[in-house]
């Protein structure tokens, strides 16, 4: 797909009008019988997914302690940034009530075991995120500042990523949590998040390594995760526009194992399919994407070959 400094929007000829079909509605959502199948939430598998998240995150730290080698510490630092991407995406899944079928276990686990460890105020995030889904780039879009203004000059992109990598953006995100403790209305939520962080720190202290919390928990969240989050977010919606056609609000990028490992876990890279039908659990997003491709609604020319190609288009000046 060609891109210029003024737009990364697909050309009209890349948006074939092929819907509805027997299997897809006019908006791209599956027909009822197909949608019912795709909307099934695999509770048991998601329990193991959650356990796997904890094994990967705390296991990385334990391995670094065991090896006690400079390269192991450096690798753990970067891998923990990747772990926060995984906490964020499972929190996103819980915000859509797609992590577990029961509302109470979904929300309780989504808050205490997924979002609060990653400094995310779960219920506030849910309200904000639902506004995002209601109308991308609309008047109530909460992330407009993150997505708007692309493509931009490469120097500007470098400045943003440098701020992300050097704690500036991290402090900007942490400061509201700390200041919320002083306000009566926001204090209970802030204390819950801080309480979970103290439990994590206490766990490291009981294991004899209290320094691990600032070194391999807080610092990667404030640096590596901030870079990953920006790169992922702009790859989802950067430079797109307000429209009822989701192909004009959301990019589609070919998924690779490397990208899924570092930045877009749990099928979140199939983001166009997610915005077509946000009620489908992450495991089935590739299936919906296949339906959209088979119908001709997503032609091959609409797909970026990899994330690097899209980032180059978004910072093309």
VOBA-1610 file (N, C-alpha, C; in pm, whole numbers, padded with zeros to 5 digits, always signed):
BEGIN
Unk+00085-00119+00000Unk+00000+00000+00000Unk+00088+00124+00000Unk+00067+00214-00092Unk+00145+00336-00096Unk+00102+00430+00015Unk+00199+00502+00071Unk+00170+00597+00177Unk+00247+00725+00152Unk+00189+00837+00187Unk+00254+00966+00173Unk+00258+01031+00308Unk+00319+01150+00312Unk+00328+01223+00438Unk+00192+01276+00482Unk+00093+01276+00393Unk-00035+01336+00429Unk-00140+01233+00468Unk-00124+01107+00426Unk-00228+01009+00457Unk-00174+00868+00452Unk-00232+00782+00533Unk-00208+00637+00522Unk-00340+00566+00499Unk-00442+00642+00465Unk-00574+00583+00442Unk-00575+00506+00310Unk-00642+00391+00307Unk-00650+00315+00183Unk-00731+00388+00077Unk-00695+00366-00048Unk-00768+00426-00159Unk-00906+00362-00172Unk-01004+00437-00225Unk-01141+00382-00236Unk-01147+00251-00312Unk-01060+00232-00412Unk-01066+00108-00490Unk-01021-00013-00409Unk-00960+00011-00292Unk-00919-00099-00205Unk-01027-00136-00104Unk-01145-00074-00118Unk-01254-00100-00025Unk-01375-00156-00101Unk-01365-00277-00149Unk-01476-00334-00228Unk-01603-00348-00145Unk-01715-00317-00209Unk-01845-00326-00144Unk-01905-00464-00172Unk-01872-00561-00087Unk-01911-00699-00113Unk-02006-00755-00008Unk-02036-00676+00094Unk-02123-00724+00202Unk-02264-00671+00184Unk-02365-00742+00233Unk-02357-00868+00309Unk-02340-00991+00220Unk-02302-01102+00285Unk-02298-01232+00220Unk-02382-01329+00303Unk-02385-01455+00263Unk-02460-01554+00341Unk-02401-01573+00480Unk-02271-01546+00495Unk-02204-01572+00622Unk-02176-01445+00701Unk-02179-01330+00636Unk-02146-01204+00702Unk-02256-01101+00678Unk-02280-01018+00780Unk-02379-00912+00767Unk-02318-00792+00696Unk-02395-00686+00679Unk-02349-00568+00607Unk-02233-00499+00678Unk-02221-00516+00811Unk-02110-00454+00885Unk-01989-00545+00897Unk-01999-00666+00847Unk-01890-00761+00858Unk-01906-00860+00971Unk-02001-00835+01061Unk-02022-00931+01168Unk-02074-01063+01110Unk-02038-01174+01175Unk-02087-01303+01125Unk-02238-01315+01137Unk-02296-01394+01051Unk-02437-01427+01062Unk-02462-01495+01197Unk-02584-01487+01250Unk-02610-01531+01388Unk-02558-01669+01423Unk-02580-01768+01335Unk-02537-01903+01371Unk-02384-01914+01376Unk-02315-01842+01290Unk-02168-01843+01291Unk-02117-01763+01410Unk-02183-01653+01437Unk-02141-01566+01548Unk-02154-01640+01681Unk-02259-01719+01697Unk-02277-01793+01821Unk-02160-01887+01845Unk-02110-01948+01740Unk-01995-02038+01754Unk-01868-01960+01786Unk-01846-01849+01717Unk-01724-01771+01737Unk-01722-01700+01872Unk-01839-01680+01933Unk-01846-01608+02060Unk-01828-01697+02183Unk-01809-01825+02164Unk-01792-01914+02278Unk-01660-01883+02350Unk-01668-01872+02482Unk-01551-01840+02564Unk-01498-01969+02625Unk-01374-02008+02598Unk-01317-02132+02652Unk-01260-02109+02792Unk-01344-02125+02893Unk-01304-02092+03030Unk-01180-02168+03076Unk-01177-02297+03054Unk-01066-02378+03104Unk-00937-02338+03035Unk-00940-02322+02906Unk-00820-02279+02834Unk-00772-02144+02882Unk-00865-02054+02914Unk-00825-01922+02960Unk-00764-01925+03100Unk-00806-02023+03183Unk-00739-02041+03312Unk-00592-02071+03290Unk-00564-02162+03197Unk-00425-02197+03169Unk-00351-02081+03102Unk-00421-02002+03024Unk-00359-01883+02966Unk-00316-01786+03075Unk-00403-01767+03174Unk-00370-01678+03285Unk-00252-01733+03366Unk-00254-01862+03393Unk-00142-01923+03464Unk-00013-01909+03384Unk-00024-01925+03253Unk+00093-01910+03167Unk+00150-01769+03173Unk+00062-01671+03183Unk+00107-01532+03196Unk+00193-01515+03321Unk+00148-01570+03431Unk+00223-01558+03557Unk+00354-01635+03552Unk+00350-01753+03492Unk+00473-01832+03480Unk+00574-01757+03395Unk+00528-01696+03285Unk+00620-01624+03198Unk+00678-01500+03265Unk+00594-01422+03332Unk+00642-01298+03390Unk+00732-01321+03510Unk+00682-01395+03609Unk+00764-01419+03728Unk+00873-01522+03700Unk+00850-01610+03603Unk+00953-01706+03566Unk+01074-01640+03504Unk+01050-01537+03423Unk+01161-01462+03364Unk+01249-01402+03473Unk+01185-01346+03574Unk+01259-01285+03685Unk+01335-01391+03764Unk+01269-01503+03793Unk+01335-01610+03867Unk+01455-01664+03791Unk+01442-01675+03660Unk+01553-01726+03579Unk+01671-01629+03582Unk+01643-01500+03578Unk+01750-01401+03584Unk+01825-01410+03717Unk+01749-01429+03826Unk+01813-01444+03958Unk+01899-01569+03961Unk+01848-01677+03907Unk+01921-01804+03908Unk+02049-01796+03826Unk+02040-01738+03705Unk+02157-01728+03619Unk+02256-01623+03671Unk+02199-01511+03722Unk+02280-01403+03779Unk+02395-01364+03686Unk+02359-01336+03563Unk+02456-01295+03462Unk+02408-01164+03401Unk+02498-01071+03368Unk+02453-00942+03311Unk+02359-00957+03193Unk+02388-01052+03104Unk+02300-01070+02988Unk+02163-01120+03030Unk+02158-01201+03135Unk+02029-01251+03185Unk+01947-01136+03242Unk+02012-01044+03314Unk+01940-00930+03370Unk+01888-00839+03259Unk+01969-00817+03158Unk+01926-00731+03046Unk+01809-00796+02972Unk+01822-00926+02944Unk+01713-00997+02875Unk+01584-00992+02957Unk+01596-01012+03089Unk+01478-01009+03175Unk+01412-00872+03172Unk+01493-00767+03170Unk+01438-00631+03166Unk+01350-00612+03043Unk+01399-00653+02927Unk+01321-00636+02805Unk+01202-00733+02799Unk+01223-00855+02846Unk+01113-00952+02844Unk+01000-00913+02939Unk+01033-00841+03045Unk+00926-00795+03135Unk+00842-00687+03068Unk+00901-00606+02982Unk+00820-00513+02903Unk+00721-00588+02817Unk+00767-00698+02760Unk+00678-00785+02682Unk+00568-00845+02771Unk+00602-00880+02894Unk+00502-00936+02985Unk+00389-00838+03011Unk+00423-00710+03024Unk+00318-00611+03047Unk+00226-00598+02926Unk+00277-00624+02807Unk+00188-00628+02690Unk+00086-00739+02708Unk+00127-00850+02767Unk+00036-00963+02787Unk-00066-00933+02897Unk-00022-00869+03005Unk-00118-00828+03107Unk-00221-00733+03045Unk-00174-00639+02964Unk-00265-00540+02906Unk-00370-00603+02815Unk-00327-00700+02734Unk-00422-00759+02639Unk-00522-00850+02710Unk-00479-00924+02812Unk-00576-01002+02888Unk-00669-00911+02967Unk-00619-00797+03014Unk-00706-00698+03078Unk-00808-00643+02980Unk-00763-00620+02858Unk-00853-00576+02751Unk-00961-00680+02725Unk-00921-00807+02725Unk-01018-00915+02705Unk-01122-00917+02817Unk-01074-00898+02941Unk-01166-00895+03055Unk-01257-00773+03049Unk-01206-00661+03001Unk-01288-00540+02989Unk-01405-00562+02894Unk-01384-00646+02794Unk-01492-00683+02702Unk-01579-00797+02756Unk-01547-00844+02877Unk-01613-00959+02940Unk-01603-01083+02851Unk-01482-01104+02801Unk-01455-01219+02714Unk-01351-01313+02772Unk-01304-01285+02895Unk-01203-01371+02953Unk-01267-01495+03016Unk-01379-01473+03087Unk-01456-01584+03145Unk-01604-01556+03128Unk-01685-01662+03120Unk-01827-01644+03091Unk-01900-01578+03207Unk-01863-01608+03330Unk-01929-01547+03445Unk-01883-01404+03466Unk-01978-01313+03487Unk-01942-01173+03505Unk-01852-01152+03626Unk-01886-01215+03738Unk-01806-01193+03860Unk-01664-01246+03846Unk-01642-01372+03805Unk-01503-01415+03790Unk-01428-01336+03684Unk-01496-01302+03575Unk-01431-01224+03470Unk-01381-01091+03525Unk-01468-01019+03597Unk-01430-00886+03645Unk-01334-00893+03763Unk-01353-00990+03852Unk-01264-01001+03968Unk-01122-01036+03923Unk-01111-01135+03836Unk-00979-01173+03785Unk-00921-01062+03698Unk-01008-01000+03617Unk-00962-00891+03532Unk-00906-00775+03612Unk-00967-00747+03727Unk-00918-00637+03811Unk-00790-00676+03885Unk-00802-00781+03969Unk-00701-00806+04071Unk-00580-00884+04021Unk-00600-00971+03924Unk-00491-01057+03878Unk-00431-01014+03745Unk-00499-00926+03673Unk-00449-00886+03542Unk-00422-00735+03534Unk-00524-00655+03566Unk-00510-00510+03545Unk-00433-00440+03656Unk-00468-00463+03781Unk-00400-00394+03890Unk-00252-00425+03896Unk-00206-00548+03869Unk-00062-00571+03865Unk+00009-00488+03757Unk-00066-00448+03653Unk-00009-00368+03545Unk-00047-00221+03557Unk-00090-00178+03679Unk-00120-00038+03708Unk-00243+00015+03633Unk-00329-00072+03586Unk-00445-00029+03507Unk-00569-00022+03596Unk-00636+00095+03604Unk-00764+00105+03676Unk-00874+00043+03592Unk-00905-00081+03620Unk-00985-00165+03532Unk-01116-00101+03490Unk-01196-00052+03584Unk-01330-00002+03550Unk-01323+00128+03472Unk-01226+00213+03505Unk-01208+00336+03428Unk-01165+00302+03286Unk-01073+00208+03275Unk-01028+00166+03143Unk-01144+00109+03062Unk-01229+00029+03127Unk-01342-00030+03053Unk-01432+00079+02996Unk-01467+00179+03077Unk-01554+00286+03026Unk-01488+00360+02911Unk-01361+00389+02926Unk-01289+00459+02822Unk-01281+00375+02695Unk-01253+00249+02712Unk-01237+00163+02595Unk-01368+00141+02522Unk-01477+00133+02594Unk-01607+00119+02528Unk-01640+00244+02446Unk-01597+00362+02495Unk-01616+00485+02418Unk-01534+00478+02289Unk-01416+00420+02298Unk-01333+00401+02178Unk-01403+00312+02077Unk-01464+00204+02123Unk-01531+00114+02031Unk-01662+00171+01977Unk-01726+00255+02055Unk-01854+00310+02010Unk-01837+00389+01882Unk-01730+00467+01873Unk-01705+00543+01751Unk-01559+00586+01749Unk-01476+00507+01677Unk-01336+00542+01665Unk-01323+00680+01599Unk-01241+00765+01659Unk-01216+00901+01611Unk-01340+00991+01623Unk-01439+00945+01697Unk-01557+01028+01720Unk-01533+01132+01827Unk-01636+01208+01864Unk-01618+01317+01961Unk-01579+01269+02100Unk-01609+01143+02132Unk-01575+01090+02265Unk-01457+00993+02260Unk-01381+00993+02151Unk-01265+00905+02139Unk-01162+00941+02246Unk-01133+00848+02340Unk-01042+00881+02450Unk-00895+00884+02410Unk-00862+00821+02297Unk-00722+00807+02257Unk-00687+00891+02135Unk-00764+00997+02110Unk-00742+01076+01991Unk-00600+01129+01982Unk-00544+01174+02094Unk-00408+01230+02091Unk-00304+01125+02052Unk-00334+00999+02081Unk-00240+00893+02047Unk-00245+00857+01901Unk-00363+00864+01838Unk-00380+00819+01701Unk-00373+00932+01599Unk-00403+01053+01640Unk-00419+01163+01546Unk-00283+01220+01505Unk-00280+01283+01387Unk-00160+01354+01344Unk-00061+01272+01264Unk-00094+01148+01234Unk-00007+01064+01153Unk-00053+01070+01008Unk+00043+01054+00916Unk+00187+01037+00932Unk+00254+01165+00988Unk+00368+01146+01052Unk+00442+01259+01106Unk+00590+01244+01070Unk+00667+01349+01085Unk+00810+01339+01052Unk+00882+01237+01139Unk+00985+01176+01083Unk+01061+01075+01157Unk+01120+01133+01285Unk+01163+01258+01281Unk+01222+01320+01400Unk+01120+01327+01513Unk+00996+01355+01479Unk+00892+01360+01581Unk+00865+01222+01640Unk+00864+01120+01555Unk+00846+00983+01604Unk+00961+00945+01697Unk+01082+00981+01659Unk+01197+00948+01745Unk+01185+01016+01881Unk+01138+01139+01883Unk+01122+01209+02010Unk+01019+01139+02098Unk+00908+01097+02038Unk+00805+01026+02115Unk+00860+00897+02174Unk+00929+00819+02092Unk+00981+00691+02138Unk+01093+00710+02240Unk+01170+00816+02225Unk+01275+00846+02323Unk+01214+00879+02458Unk+01108+00958+02457Unk+01039+00989+02584Unk+00983+00861+02647Unk+00934+00771+02562Unk+00882+00644+02614Unk+00995+00562+02677Unk+01109+00557+02610Unk+01218+00471+02655Unk+01291+00526+02777Unk+01282+00656+02802Unk+01361+00719+02908Unk+01275+00764+03026Unk+01169+00692+03056Unk+01089+00711+03177Unk+00995+00833+03173Unk+01004+00917+03072Unk+00922+01039+03069Unk+00775+01002+03059Unk+00741+00920+02962Unk+00601+00877+02947Unk+00558+00791+03064Unk+00650+00709+03115Unk+00617+00626+03229Unk+00579+00707+03351Unk+00657+00812+03378Unk+00623+00898+03491Unk+00492+00971+03467Unk+00468+01011+03342Unk+00343+01078+03308Unk+00224+00987+03336Unk+00241+00857+03319Unk+00133+00762+03345Unk+00124+00723+03492Unk+00236+00726+03563Unk+00236+00687+03703Unk+00190+00800+03794Unk+00221+00923+03757Unk+00192+01038+03843Unk+00044+01049+03878Unk-00050+01031+03784Unk-00192+01041+03820Unk-00234+00939+03926Unk-00175+00820+03922Unk-00208+00720+04024Unk-00165+00768+04161Unk-00046+00822+04173Unk+00004+00869+04301Unk-00076+00989+04351Unk-00109+01080+04260Unk-00185+01198+04301Unk-00329+01163+04336Unk-00381+01052+04283Unk-00519+01012+04312Unk-00538+00976+04459Unk-00430+00940+04527Unk-00440+00905+04668Unk-00487+01025+04751Unk-00457+01145+04705Unk-00493+01266+04780Unk-00637+01308+04758Unk-00707+01249+04660Unk-00845+01287+04631Unk-00941+01181+04683Unk-01040+01224+04756Unk-01131+01131+04823Unk-01200+01038+04724Unk-01246+01094+04613Unk-01324+01013+04519Unk-01239+00903+04454Unk-01116+00933+04423Unk-01032+00837+04352Unk-00943+00755+04443Unk-00939+00791+04573Unk-00847+00725+04665Unk-00869+00573+04676Unk-00993+00524+04689Unk-01011+00378+04705Unk-00950+00298+04590Unk-00975+00342+04467Unk-00920+00269+04353Unk-00768+00278+04351Unk-00714+00397+04376Unk-00569+00413+04376Unk-00504+00325+04481Unk-00566+00316+04598Unk-00509+00234+04705Unk-00515+00085+04671Unk-00618+00043+04597Unk-00624-00098+04557Unk-00508-00131+04463Unk-00483-00043+04367Unk-00372-00067+04273Unk-00238-00063+04346Unk-00220+00037+04430Unk-00096+00047+04506Unk-00080-00072+04599Unk-00192-00117+04658Unk-00187-00234+04745Unk-00138-00358+04672Unk-00186-00380+04550Unk-00140-00494+04471Unk+00009-00481+04442Unk+00053-00358+04410Unk+00196-00337+04384Unk+00279-00367+04509Unk+00229-00330+04625Unk+00301-00358+04749Unk+00307-00508+04777Unk+00201-00579+04742Unk+00202-00725+04758Unk+00310-00786+04669Unk+00320-00739+04546Unk+00423-00790+04455Unk+00562-00759+04511Unk+00580-00636+04558Unk+00709-00597+04616Unk+00739-00683+04740Unk+00638-00706+04822Unk+00658-00787+04942Unk+00697-00930+04904Unk+00639-00982+04794Unk+00676-01115+04748Unk+00824-01122+04711Unk+00871-01020+04641Unk+01013-01017+04608Unk+01098-01005+04735Unk+01053-00924+04830Unk+01128-00905+04955Unk+01135-01036+05032Unk+01023-01110+05040Unk+01023-01236+05112Unk+01114-01339+05045Unk+01130-01325+04913Unk+01221-01414+04842Unk+01367-01370+04857Unk+01387-01259+04929Unk+01523-01211+04953Unk+01576-01116+04849Unk+01488-01067+04761Unk+01534-00980+04652Unk+01440-00860+04636Unk+01431-00771+04733Unk+01339-00658+04720Unk+01373-00564+04605Unk+01498-00562+04563Unk+01539-00474+04453Unk+01476-00515+04321Unk+01424-00637+04312Unk+01366-00684+04187Unk+01242-00604+04149Unk+01169-00553+04248Unk+01049-00478+04213Unk+01083-00351+04133Unk+01169-00261+04184Unk+01200-00144+04101Unk+01277-00178+03975Unk+01362-00280+03980Unk+01448-00311+03866Unk+01377-00385+03754Unk+01297-00488+03789Unk+01239-00575+03688Unk+01087-00575+03687Unk+01026-00485+03762Unk+00881-00471+03752Unk+00846-00326+03715Unk+00879-00234+03803Unk+00842-00095+03779Unk+00916-00035+03660Unk+01047-00053+03653Unk+01125+00010+03546Unk+01087-00039+03407Unk+01071-00171+03382Unk+01025-00213+03249Unk+00887-00159+03214Unk+00799-00150+03314Unk+00666-00092+03288Unk+00678+00054+03245Unk+00772+00125+03301Unk+00788+00267+03272Unk+00868+00294+03146Unk+00928+00194+03087Unk+01015+00216+02971Unk+00980+00124+02854Unk+01020-00002+02864Unk+01001-00095+02753Unk+00853-00107+02716Unk+00767-00121+02816Unk+00624-00134+02788Unk+00569-00009+02723Unk+00618+00107+02760Unk+00568+00230+02700Unk+00601+00236+02550Unk+00721+00190+02514Unk+00758+00185+02372Unk+00670+00085+02299Unk+00656-00036+02356Unk+00573-00138+02292Unk+00430-00089+02277Unk+00377-00026+02379Unk+00238+00018+02375Unk+00216+00122+02267Unk+00308+00217+02253Unk+00291+00318+02148Unk+00298+00254+02009Unk+00398+00171+01988Unk+00414+00110+01857Unk+00293+00025+01820Unk+00239-00047+01918Unk+00120-00128+01890Unk-00002-00041+01864Unk-00021+00063+01947Unk-00141+00146+01935Unk-00146+00219+01802Unk-00034+00278+01760Unk-00038+00351+01633Unk-00050+00254+01516Unk-00003+00130+01535Unk-00022+00031+01429Unk-00166-00012+01418Unk-00244+00009+01522Unk-00386-00023+01516Unk-00467+00088+01449Unk-00442+00214+01487Unk-00530+00321+01441Unk-00459+00447+01395Unk-00327+00451+01402Unk-00256+00574+01369Unk-00284+00624+01229Unk-00327+00750+01217Unk-00350+00812+01087Unk-00479+00774+01019Unk-00564+00696+01084Unk-00692+00659+01024Unk-00795+00769+01050Unk-00922+00741+01020Unk-01020+00849+01025Unk-01155+00797+01075Unk-01241+00890+01107Unk-01377+00856+01152Unk-01459+00802+01036Unk-01521+00686+01056Unk-01598+00623+00950Unk-01678+00507+01006Unk-01789+00475+00941Unk-01862+00354+00977Unk-01799+00230+00915Unk-01709+00251+00819Unk-01635+00141+00756Unk-01508+00118+00837Unk-01500+00006+00906Unk-01387-00019+00994Unk-01255-00029+00919Unk-01258-00047+00789Unk-01134-00049+00712Unk-01071+00089+00704Unk-01148+00193+00738Unk-01095+00329+00741Unk-01059+00374+00883Unk-01090+00293+00982Unk-01057+00330+01120Unk-00944+00244+01178Unk-00917+00130+01117Unk-00827+00032+01177Unk-00737-00030+01070Unk-00607-00030+01095Unk-00512-00094+01004Unk-00520-00246+01015Unk-00472-00311+00911Unk-00451-00455+00921Unk-00308-00485+00879Unk-00239-00563+00963Unk-00099-00597+00942Unk-00084-00748+00945Unk-00006-00800+00852Unk+00020-00944+00852Unk+00089-00983+00982Unk+00044-01090+01042Unk+00095-01132+01172Unk+00212-01230+01157Unk+00317-01202+01232Unk+00433-01290+01235Unk+00454-01339+01378Unk+00526-01449+01392Unk+00552-01502+01526Unk+00633-01403+01609Unk+00727-01333+01546Unk+00810-01239+01620Unk+00726-01124+01676Unk+00637-01070+01592Unk+00551-00960+01639Unk+00457-01009+01748Unk+00402-01128+01731Unk+00310-01181+01831Unk+00381-01211+01962Unk+00508-01248+01955Unk+00586-01274+02076Unk+00609-01145+02154Unk+00649-01038+02086Unk+00690-00916+02156Unk+00576-00818+02181Unk+00486-00802+02088Unk+00401-00683+02090Unk+00253-00709+02082Unk+00210-00809+02009Unk+00067-00831+01986Unk+00028-00974+02025Unk+00039-01007+02155Unk+00003-01142+02200Unk-00148-01164+02196Unk-00186-01287+02215Unk-00326-01325+02228Unk-00411-01275+02110Unk-00353-01285+01990Unk-00425-01254+01865Unk-00470-01108+01855Unk-00417-01020+01937Unk-00463-00881+01930Unk-00421-00813+01800Unk-00326-00873+01728Unk-00285-00816+01600Unk-00391-00826+01493Unk-00489-00915+01511Unk-00603-00921+01419Unk-00704-00814+01464Unk-00658-00690+01463Unk-00734-00583+01527Unk-00851-00535+01443Unk-00839-00545+01313Unk-00952-00506+01228Unk-01070-00600+01254Unk-01043-00728+01266Unk-01150-00823+01298Unk-01212-00791+01434Unk-01128-00753+01531Unk-01179-00718+01664Unk-01273-00599+01657Unk-01242-00501+01574Unk-01330-00384+01565Unk-01455-00412+01481Unk-01449-00509+01395Unk-01569-00549+01322Unk-01669-00613+01418Unk-01619-00697+01509Unk-01706-00760+01608Unk-01628-00774+01739Unk-01648-00679+01828Unk-01571-00676+01954Unk-01623-00776+02057Unk-01724-00855+02021Unk-01777-00955+02113Unk-01719-01093+02091Unk-01618-01104+02006Unk-01559-01234+01977Unk-01429-01249+02055Unk-01413-01357+02134Unk-01291-01377+02213Unk-01166-01384+02125Unk-01054-01358+02187Unk-00929-01344+02110Unk-00893-01470+02033Unk-00927-01588+02085Unk-00889-01711+02016Unk-00955-01724+01880Unk-01069-01660+01860Unk-01144-01676+01736Unk-01129-01559+01639Unk-01050-01460+01675Unk-01032-01346+01583Unk-00970-01388+01449Unk-00871-01479+01447Unk-00820-01522+01316Unk-00928-01587+01230Unk-01022-01658+01293Unk-01130-01721+01216Unk-01221-01615+01153Unk-01252-01510+01229Unk-01333-01402+01172Unk-01256-01333+01061Unk-01127-01312+01082Unk-01046-01250+00976Unk-01050-01334+00849Unk-01041-01465+00862Unk-01048-01551+00745Unk-01181-01537+00673Unk-01288-01522+00748Unk-01420-01501+00686Unk-01422-01369+00609Unk-01364-01265+00666Unk-01362-01133+00601Unk-01278-01136+00474Unk-01167-01209+00478Unk-01082-01223+00359Unk-01154-01305+00253Unk-01215-01416+00294Unk-01284-01502+00198Unk-01398-01430+00128Unk-01463-01336+00197Unk-01573-01262+00135Unk-01524-01158+00036Unk-01395-01126+00040Unk-01339-01020-00044Unk-01340-00884+00022Unk-01389-00876+00145Unk-01398-00747+00215Unk-01260-00695+00253Unk-01168-00785+00286Unk-01029-00745+00311Unk-00944-00799+00197Unk-00917-00719+00094Unk-00830-00764-00014Unk-00684-00764+00031Unk-00602-00838-00039Unk-00462-00851+00001Unk-00390-00715-00001Unk-00433-00625-00089Unk-00366-00494-00099Unk-00389-00407+00024Unk-00487-00444+00105Unk-00517-00365+00225Unk-00426-00402+00341Unk-00352-00510+00328Unk-00271-00562+00437Unk-00128-00512+00427Unk-00076-00456+00537Unk+00065-00423+00544Unk+00144-00552+00562Unk+00258-00568+00495Unk+00332-00694+00501Unk+00392-00723+00638Unk+00419-00617+00715Unk+00472-00633+00850Unk+00458-00499+00922Unk+00488-00498+01051Unk+00473-00375+01129Unk+00576-00270+01090Unk+00693-00313+01051Unk+00794-00215+01010Unk+00745-00132+00892Unk+00678-00196+00797Unk+00626-00123+00681Unk+00524-00019+00723Unk+00438-00054+00818Unk+00338+00042+00864Unk+00403+00155+00942Unk+00498+00123+01028Unk+00565+00230+01104Unk+00639+00325+01012Unk+00700+00271+00906Unk+00765+00360+00808Unk+00665+00453+00742Unk+00546+00399+00713Unk+00442+00484+00652Unk+00392+00589+00750Unk+00391+00556+00880Unk+00342+00650+00980Unk+00447+00755+01018Unk+00571+00731+00983Unk+00680+00828+01010Unk+00758+00845+00881Unk+00694+00904+00782Unk+00748+00903+00646Unk+00809+01036+00605Unk+00826+01129+00700Unk+00880+01259+00660Unk+01023+01278+00701
//
